[in-house]
Amino acid sequence: MAHILIVEARFYDHLNDMLLAGARAAIEAAGHSHETVTVPGALEVPGAIALASDTDRFDAFVALGVVIRGETYHFEIVSNESARGIMALTLDGLAIGNGILTTETEAQAIVRADPAQLDKGAGAAQAALTMLALRDRLG
């Protein structure tokens, strides 16, 4: 049984509740345990995963959050840099499922976050578990 850390950027509570529900359900359905930590925003997610990876308590990680385009360039910075940070950690060998949504509108985020629709929280958890299995297989 694997122990998974879910790191959530809790900026939009109602959207994160859906992502978190999907991720937890997928991890539990696969027979694994999980913990959740919350960070202020998507930019802090890679740092939290890096800190947690140093503890050797977790087998894989799920990154959750929502970034919705606003009127400024901030959207691009947050979207690109959070993804870059997560990718750097995966290239270092961590099993991470990236469920940080980057959307134009809240309506798009709802469709992607909702477990009854696209369920991207579950998708991120499944990706983390797939990468964990691959890492274990390739040893």
Backbone as CSV, one residue per row, in Angstrom:
resi,resn,N_x,N_y,N_z,CA_x,CA_y,CA_z,C_x,C_y,C_z
1,MET,0.841,-1.181,0.000,0.000,0.000,0.000,0.884,1.241,0.000
2,ALA,0.588,2.152,-0.891,1.340,3.397,-0.997,0.694,4.471,-0.126
3,HIS,1.517,5.418,0.286,1.023,6.566,1.057,1.251,7.809,0.183
4,ILE,0.173,8.490,-0.139,0.191,9.590,-1.108,-0.027,10.909,-0.389
5,LEU,0.722,11.934,-0.768,0.485,13.281,-0.251,-0.238,14.091,-1.315
6,ILE,-1.368,14.634,-0.944,-2.097,15.571,-1.789,-1.713,16.976,-1.336
7,VAL,-1.197,17.772,-2.243,-0.855,19.163,-1.945,-1.843,20.028,-2.710
8,GLU,-2.640,20.765,-1.969,-3.658,21.576,-2.616,-3.392,23.060,-2.399
9,ALA,-3.522,23.800,-3.477,-3.465,25.259,-3.440,-4.909,25.728,-3.281
10,ARG,-5.285,26.048,-2.069,-6.685,26.321,-1.755,-6.977,27.797,-1.948
11,PHE,-7.140,28.185,-3.209,-7.486,29.570,-3.527,-8.978,29.693,-3.812
12,TYR,-9.532,28.712,-4.502,-10.968,28.676,-4.794,-11.557,27.484,-4.041
13,ASP,-12.103,27.726,-2.852,-12.565,26.639,-1.983,-13.528,25.687,-2.674
14,HIS,-14.554,26.229,-3.331,-15.591,25.372,-3.923,-15.032,24.497,-5.040
15,LEU,-14.065,24.982,-5.780,-13.451,24.193,-6.844,-12.483,23.165,-6.260
16,ASN,-11.724,23.572,-5.259,-10.792,22.647,-4.635,-11.503,21.522,-3.906
17,ASP,-12.670,21.820,-3.330,-13.427,20.745,-2.678,-13.729,19.629,-3.670
18,MET,-14.077,19.994,-4.897,-14.381,18.982,-5.915,-13.124,18.230,-6.335
19,LEU,-12.035,18.945,-6.587,-10.782,18.289,-6.966,-10.319,17.332,-5.876
20,LEU,-10.399,17.793,-4.644,-9.965,16.977,-3.514,-10.828,15.734,-3.358
21,ALA,-12.127,15.877,-3.533,-13.023,14.717,-3.431,-12.669,13.672,-4.485
22,GLY,-12.418,14.111,-5.701,-12.059,13.177,-6.771,-10.734,12.491,-6.509
23,ALA,-9.736,13.248,-6.055,-8.418,12.665,-5.788,-8.484,11.657,-4.651
24,ARG,-9.149,12.026,-3.577,-9.248,11.120,-2.426,-9.978,9.828,-2.807
25,ALA,-11.058,9.968,-3.548,-11.830,8.789,-3.947,-10.983,7.852,-4.810
26,ALA,-10.205,8.400,-5.722,-9.373,7.571,-6.604,-8.275,6.859,-5.817
27,ILE,-7.657,7.559,-4.893,-6.592,6.950,-4.087,-7.168,5.835,-3.214
28,GLU,-8.285,6.109,-2.570,-8.910,5.104,-1.703,-9.414,3.909,-2.508
29,ALA,-9.960,4.158,-3.699,-10.439,3.057,-4.547,-9.299,2.141,-4.972
30,ALA,-8.107,2.711,-5.084,-6.931,1.915,-5.457,-6.301,1.235,-4.240
31,GLY,-6.868,1.457,-3.056,-6.386,0.785,-1.865,-5.211,1.447,-1.164
32,HIS,-5.023,2.728,-1.399,-3.887,3.443,-0.810,-4.356,4.448,0.230
33,SER,-3.415,4.914,1.034,-3.711,5.929,2.044,-3.214,7.288,1.565
34,HIS,-3.686,8.343,2.235,-3.295,9.685,1.810,-3.349,10.663,2.973
35,GLU,-2.617,11.731,2.799,-2.675,12.909,3.668,-2.833,14.106,2.759
36,THR,-3.308,15.202,3.330,-3.477,16.428,2.560,-2.823,17.589,3.291
37,VAL,-2.090,18.397,2.564,-1.586,19.668,3.083,-2.072,20.772,2.165
38,THR,-2.238,21.951,2.737,-2.740,23.094,1.991,-1.681,24.183,1.932
39,VAL,-1.518,24.753,0.746,-0.602,25.877,0.549,-1.406,27.056,-0.004
40,PRO,-0.855,28.267,0.087,-1.625,29.451,-0.323,-2.026,29.487,-1.795
41,GLY,-1.132,29.062,-2.677,-1.424,29.150,-4.107,-0.616,28.151,-4.899
42,ALA,-0.853,28.127,-6.205,-0.216,27.144,-7.080,1.303,27.274,-7.115
43,LEU,1.825,28.469,-6.928,3.274,28.638,-6.946,3.959,27.931,-5.780
44,GLU,3.228,27.721,-4.708,3.806,27.072,-3.537,3.728,25.545,-3.585
45,VAL,2.974,24.995,-4.511,2.802,23.542,-4.582,4.133,22.814,-4.809
46,PRO,4.952,23.189,-5.795,6.209,22.452,-5.985,7.118,22.505,-4.758
47,GLY,7.153,23.641,-4.087,7.981,23.758,-2.884,7.519,22.831,-1.783
48,ALA,6.205,22.723,-1.605,5.662,21.827,-0.581,5.974,20.372,-0.921
49,ILE,5.867,20.017,-2.200,6.198,18.646,-2.609,7.682,18.368,-2.372
50,ALA,8.530,19.324,-2.692,9.967,19.147,-2.472,10.267,18.959,-0.985
51,LEU,9.654,19.765,-0.129,9.856,19.623,1.318,9.390,18.256,1.802
52,ALA,8.227,17.839,1.344,7.667,16.552,1.771,8.490,15.378,1.257
53,SER,9.063,15.520,0.073,9.839,14.412,-0.493,11.087,14.135,0.334
54,ASP,11.583,15.132,1.022,12.768,14.952,1.865,12.483,14.118,3.114
55,THR,11.207,13.922,3.439,10.851,13.185,4.656,10.808,11.680,4.428
56,ASP,10.736,11.242,3.207,10.611,9.814,2.863,9.336,9.176,3.421
57,ARG,8.332,9.993,3.731,7.065,9.473,4.254,6.071,9.154,3.152
58,PHE,6.309,9.676,1.950,5.319,9.593,0.881,5.894,8.890,-0.337
59,ASP,5.034,8.089,-0.963,5.441,7.352,-2.155,5.162,8.123,-3.436
60,ALA,4.155,8.982,-3.400,3.763,9.755,-4.582,3.034,11.004,-4.113
61,PHE,2.790,11.898,-5.064,2.220,13.196,-4.750,1.148,13.566,-5.771
62,VAL,0.125,14.275,-5.297,-0.912,14.805,-6.172,-0.960,16.312,-5.949
63,ALA,-0.791,17.061,-7.024,-0.839,18.521,-6.972,-2.216,18.987,-7.436
64,LEU,-2.897,19.752,-6.597,-4.233,20.236,-6.940,-4.319,21.749,-6.766
65,GLY,-5.081,22.369,-7.629,-5.323,23.801,-7.532,-6.028,24.288,-8.775
66,VAL,-6.391,25.541,-8.752,-7.082,26.150,-9.880,-6.500,27.535,-10.111
67,VAL,-6.144,27.811,-11.361,-5.689,29.135,-11.768,-6.611,29.575,-12.897
68,ILE,-7.327,30.663,-12.670,-8.265,31.182,-13.666,-7.716,32.495,-14.208
69,ARG,-7.730,32.616,-15.525,-7.173,33.811,-16.166,-7.873,35.071,-15.649
70,GLY,-7.070,36.038,-15.332,-7.593,37.342,-14.926,-7.230,38.379,-15.962
71,GLU,-7.112,39.602,-15.522,-6.841,40.704,-16.447,-5.358,41.021,-16.571
72,THR,-4.516,40.324,-15.816,-3.096,40.652,-15.825,-2.262,39.457,-16.272
73,TYR,-0.975,39.693,-16.403,-0.005,38.681,-16.809,0.232,37.630,-15.727
74,HIS,-0.251,37.867,-14.532,-0.042,36.966,-13.397,-0.465,35.531,-13.711
75,PHE,-1.535,35.360,-14.483,-2.016,34.028,-14.858,-0.915,33.212,-15.517
76,GLU,-0.211,33.816,-16.470,0.844,33.098,-17.183,1.986,32.720,-16.247
77,ILE,2.355,33.624,-15.368,3.449,33.338,-14.437,3.077,32.168,-13.535
78,VAL,1.908,32.235,-12.934,1.494,31.181,-12.006,1.335,29.852,-12.737
79,SER,0.680,29.859,-13.873,0.461,28.626,-14.635,1.780,28.006,-15.068
80,ASN,2.618,28.802,-15.684,3.872,28.281,-16.226,4.853,27.852,-15.139
81,GLU,5.006,28.668,-14.128,6.012,28.365,-13.107,5.598,27.209,-12.200
82,SER,4.318,27.084,-11.899,3.907,25.937,-11.091,4.101,24.653,-11.889
83,ALA,3.762,24.676,-13.164,3.964,23.497,-14.012,5.444,23.186,-14.171
84,ARG,6.257,24.213,-14.340,7.703,24.010,-14.480,8.282,23.389,-13.214
85,GLY,7.860,23.881,-12.057,8.358,23.342,-10.799,7.974,21.887,-10.605
86,ILE,6.736,21.556,-10.939,6.285,20.170,-10.825,7.044,19.281,-11.806
87,MET,7.234,19.758,-13.019,7.968,18.972,-14.011,9.411,18.735,-13.571
88,ALA,10.040,19.726,-12.985,11.418,19.553,-12.509,11.484,18.456,-11.451
89,LEU,10.497,18.422,-10.574,10.470,17.388,-9.537,10.229,16.001,-10.132
90,THR,9.397,15.921,-11.156,9.166,14.618,-11.789,10.430,14.132,-12.488
91,LEU,11.154,15.053,-13.081,12.403,14.668,-13.741,13.461,14.237,-12.737
92,ASP,13.302,14.643,-11.487,14.184,14.185,-10.416,13.747,12.834,-9.856
93,GLY,12.648,12.269,-10.391,12.242,10.931,-10.004,11.024,10.835,-9.108
94,LEU,10.384,11.957,-8.783,9.188,11.894,-7.956,7.979,11.517,-8.812
95,ALA,7.092,10.725,-8.235,5.841,10.352,-8.908,4.792,11.399,-8.531
96,ILE,4.423,12.238,-9.500,3.502,13.345,-9.242,2.410,13.353,-10.301
97,GLY,1.189,13.513,-9.857,0.076,13.768,-10.767,-0.281,15.233,-10.667
98,ASN,-0.235,15.920,-11.787,-0.494,17.367,-11.793,-1.969,17.634,-12.074
99,GLY,-2.699,18.047,-11.055,-4.105,18.392,-11.185,-4.359,19.867,-10.961
100,ILE,-3.374,20.694,-11.310,-3.583,22.134,-11.212,-4.255,22.585,-12.506
101,LEU,-5.510,22.990,-12.381,-6.281,23.428,-13.540,-5.888,24.843,-13.916
102,THR,-5.738,25.083,-15.201,-5.490,26.432,-15.712,-6.562,26.702,-16.759
103,THR,-7.505,27.551,-16.403,-8.663,27.766,-17.269,-8.890,29.239,-17.545
104,GLU,-9.676,29.464,-18.552,-10.048,30.833,-18.907,-11.165,31.364,-18.007
105,THR,-12.064,30.469,-17.586,-13.236,30.906,-16.829,-13.513,29.948,-15.669
106,GLU,-14.308,30.416,-14.730,-14.725,29.559,-13.632,-15.601,28.421,-14.133
107,ALA,-16.424,28.683,-15.126,-17.283,27.632,-15.677,-16.449,26.475,-16.220
108,GLN,-15.360,26.777,-16.905,-14.464,25.726,-17.396,-13.851,24.954,-16.236
109,ALA,-13.494,25.654,-15.177,-12.898,24.999,-14.013,-13.901,24.065,-13.342
110,ILE,-15.141,24.476,-13.261,-16.167,23.635,-12.635,-16.305,22.314,-13.384
111,VAL,-16.387,22.383,-14.709,-16.526,21.158,-15.514,-15.348,20.226,-15.271
112,ARG,-14.148,20.770,-15.168,-12.958,19.949,-15.007,-12.808,19.419,-13.580
113,ALA,-13.232,20.193,-12.597,-13.063,19.795,-11.199,-14.142,18.841,-10.712
114,ASP,-15.335,18.957,-11.225,-16.489,18.208,-10.738,-16.312,16.698,-10.937
115,PRO,-16.378,15.907,-9.846,-16.253,14.451,-9.987,-17.324,13.831,-10.886
116,ALA,-18.441,14.497,-11.061,-19.502,13.976,-11.928,-19.282,14.358,-13.390
117,GLN,-18.263,15.180,-13.655,-17.986,15.588,-15.033,-16.589,15.077,-15.433
118,LEU,-15.611,15.946,-15.605,-14.289,15.491,-16.069,-13.401,14.934,-14.954
119,ASP,-13.670,15.256,-13.709,-13.001,14.663,-12.541,-11.478,14.693,-12.645
120,LYS,-10.928,15.876,-12.851,-9.481,16.003,-13.001,-8.719,15.739,-11.705
121,GLY,-9.381,15.839,-10.550,-8.731,15.462,-9.297,-8.413,13.977,-9.286
122,ALA,-9.383,13.173,-9.682,-9.160,11.730,-9.779,-8.113,11.433,-10.843
123,GLY,-8.159,12.132,-11.952,-7.176,11.923,-13.011,-5.759,12.188,-12.538
124,ALA,-5.583,13.225,-11.731,-4.258,13.539,-11.196,-3.799,12.443,-10.240
125,ALA,-4.703,11.950,-9.407,-4.353,10.868,-8.484,-3.978,9.603,-9.256
126,GLN,-4.738,9.289,-10.286,-4.439,8.113,-11.098,-3.104,8.259,-11.816
127,ALA,-2.796,9.472,-12.267,-1.502,9.709,-12.912,-0.362,9.491,-11.927
128,ALA,-0.523,9.981,-10.694,0.515,9.782,-9.677,0.728,8.299,-9.404
129,LEU,-0.367,7.552,-9.295,-0.257,6.112,-9.037,0.362,5.370,-10.215
130,THR,0.057,5.800,-11.425,0.657,5.195,-12.614,2.158,5.445,-12.648
131,MET,2.549,6.670,-12.341,3.977,6.991,-12.340,4.708,6.266,-11.209
132,LEU,4.054,6.085,-10.075,4.636,5.325,-8.980,4.877,3.874,-9.406
133,ALA,3.887,3.283,-10.044,4.014,1.896,-10.515,5.139,1.788,-11.553
134,LEU,5.227,2.774,-12.437,6.280,2.755,-13.452,7.659,2.882,-12.806
135,ARG,7.772,3.796,-11.863,9.061,3.973,-11.161,9.459,2.674,-10.460
136,ASP,8.500,2.035,-9.803,8.784,0.772,-9.112,9.169,-0.319,-10.098
137,ARG,8.498,-0.358,-11.241,8.796,-1.376,-12.244,10.167,-1.195,-12.863
138,LEU,10.530,0.061,-13.114,11.818,0.337,-13.746,12.963,0.327,-12.747
139,GLY,12.596,0.420,-11.464,13.525,0.281,-10.339,14.717,1.163,-10.380
